[in-house]
């Protein structure tokens, strides 16, 4: 399954992170980095739609090798 790294503008709350619990979150000063496995493009779109609904911007999205996590 593909692994992704998503860099979001802003810091996600713990509740928002739990909505995408399949991903590991790392909070920074003004961004949140999420990494992990998503089983399909539909799952990726669901995650992106969740962030859009929360008003969070996407700075970067890339597919990564599991060893890059």
Secondary structure, DSSP 8 states (H G I E B T S, - for coil): --EEEEEEES---HHHHHHTTTEEEEE-SSEEEEEEE-SSHHHHHHHHHHHHHTT--EEEEEEE-GGG-
